[in-house]
Amino acid sequence: MATSILDHIDQTTILSLFAVVVLLLSSYTLSLRVLSPSTPRSLRILFIWHFFDFLIHTIFEGSFLYNCFFSSQPYDPAVSHPVIMSNFLNTSQHVYGAKYADNWASKLWMVYAQADRRWAGADLTVVSLELLTVLGAGPLALWICWGIVRKDWRVNFWMVVLATGELYGGFMTFCPEWLTGNLNLDTSNFMFLWVRNMVVKKNFEAKQQEKARKKN
């Protein structure tokens, strides 16, 4: 039976979306404090975008990695697990991920896992991409913000590098599902198919913004 969007909106979903709005508003507020009033609109938008990107990667995706590495329970073959890895962290005795934790981040990622169950466990492809994202893309986004404040021309190059990396990460996240008929990705309703896929759309828009900046 088909389900509606409202069937998948609970307190955790609402709080998570509210947190995203707070991070975006925080990025805008910071731009007002650190950028001069004469800063071109395109640069201000790029500052807001990259600081928001830094916060999302560090807080949200960083919390995903935390649960992958530090939240576990003994492996029970009688229990259904979202991701089965025989030797993650060099052990076959435990399973890792948000499903096996009880904290604010695990609740957030279990909601996200309704759309893609790989995020409930420690899928190797996802973990590998998130390591690059949290440890590489996040700090680079913050450095770009600092470069915009200092009017460093080198940020133009690094913005393109970051946007390209984000697009690559999005492709590597979704492509395995496309090639296997969406074994983990749930595309049965609007909430899962489009709200979750806004991640890919977000990255595409970022690259378009970089191109617009270069033309200016």
N, C-alpha and C positions, 0 to 999 in steps of 0.2 A: 504494500500500500504506500502511495506517495505521501510524503510528509511536507509540512509547510515550514516556512522560515521560523515562525514563532515556536515550533516544536524544539528548536535547537538554540533558543536564546534563554540562557539562565543567568543567575547572578554572576558567575565567573565570567561569562561572555560579556556582560554589560560592564563589569569592572575592568576587564581587559581592554575593551574599546575605549572606555573612559581614560585609562592610563595612556593609551596611544595619543588621545587628544591632548592630555596634559603635557606629554613630551613634546608634541608639536608646538603648543603654546609657549612652553618653556624655551624652545629654540627661537621662536619669534621674539620673545621678551629679551633674550640674551642679545639678539641682533640689534635691538634698540639701544642696548647699553654699551656695546663694544664697537659698533660701526658708526661712523660719522653720518650726520643727516644728509650729507652730499653724496653718500655712496649710491652708485647707480642701482636701479631697481633689480636688474639682472643679477648683480653680485649679491645683493641682499637676499634674494630668493635662493641663490646657490649656497649662501652661508646657512640659512635656515634649513635647507634641505640636507646639507652634509652634517650639521650638528644633530639634527633629528636622526639621520642615518647612524651616526656614532652612538646615540643613546639606545636606539633599537638593537643594534648589534651587541652592545655591551651589556645592557640590562636584560633584555628578553632572551636573545640568543645565547648570551653568556650563562643565563640560568638553565637553559637547555643542556649545555655542556656540563654544568655542575651536576645535574641529576644523572647524566650519562656516566660520569666518572665516580660519583660519590653516593649514589642511591642504588641499592641492590637488594636482592633477596636470594636465598638458595634456590637453585634450579629444581623445579618439580615437573617431571615429564607429564604428570597427570593434569597439569594446569595449562590453559591456553595462554601463549605469550605472543605479543605483537611482533617481536623480532627475535629470532633464534640465531645467536652467534655462538659457535662452538668454542671459541677461544678468545673472546674479547678480554682485553687486559691480561692475557696469558692465563686465563682460568676458564674451565668449563663447569665450575661448581656454582656459579652465580649468574644471574641475569640482571641487567642494568637498565636504568631509564626512569622517566617520569612516573610510569605505572607503579613503580616500587618505592615511591617517596610519598611524603605527606607534608607538603609545604605549598606556599602560594604559587611558586613556579610550576610545580607538578600539576596543580589544578588547572593552571593556564594551558599547559601543554597537553593535558588530557582532553581539554576541549578542542584544541587544535588537532589532536589525533583523531577526532571524529571525522575529520576530512581526509586525513592521511595518517594511517596508523603507525607509520614508521617513526613518527615523533613521540610515540608512547614508549619506545624502547631505545636501543642504541644501534641503529642501522649504521653500518660502516661507511657507506657513501655519504649519508647525511652528517655523521659525526666528522668525517674528514673535511667536508665542505664548510661546516660550521667552525671548525678549528681555523681554517683560513679566513673565514669571515670575521670571527671575533678577535683573533690575534693579529690579523693583517688589515682587513678592510676597515674595521672600527677605528684603530689608531690613525690610519691614513686619512679617514674622513675628518678626524679631529685636527690633524696637521693641516689639511686643506683649509679648514675654518681659520686657523691661526694665520695661514698665508694670506687669506682674503683680508683679514684685519690689518696685516702688515703691507698689503698691496704688493705681494711678491708675485711676479709674473709667472714663476715656475708652477704655480698651482693650476694653470690652464692645462698643462700636460698631465699632471697627476689626477685631475678631475676626469679626464678621458680614460686614463688607466683604470681608475676606480670604477667608473661606469661600465667599462668593458668587462671588468672582473665580475661585477654584479650580474651582468647579463649572462656571462658564462656560468656562474653559480646557479642562476635560475634555470638555465637550460639543463645542467647536469642534475638538478633536483627533479625536474619534471620528465625529462626524456626517458629514464628507465621505466617510468609508469606508462608513458605513451607506447613504448615498445613491447610492453607485456600486458596490454589491455587493462591498465589501471587496477592491478591486483591489490594495491594498498590505498590508492586515491579514490575517494567516494565522489562521484560526479552526479549523484542522483537528484540534487536539488540546488536551488539558487545560492543558498548560503555557502555550501561547500564548493561549488563550481566557480563562482564569481568572487565572493568575498575573499576566499583563500587565494585565488589566482590574482588578486590585486597586487600580490608581491611581485609577480612577473611584470604587470603593467607599471608598477612603481619604478622598477629598474629601467624599463624602456623609456619612460618619461624622463628619468634622470639623464640618460644618454642624449635625448633630444635637447634637454636644457644645456648640456655641455656644448652641443653643436651651435645652439643659438648664441651662447656666450662667445664662442670663437669668431662668429660672424660679426659680433659687435666689437 
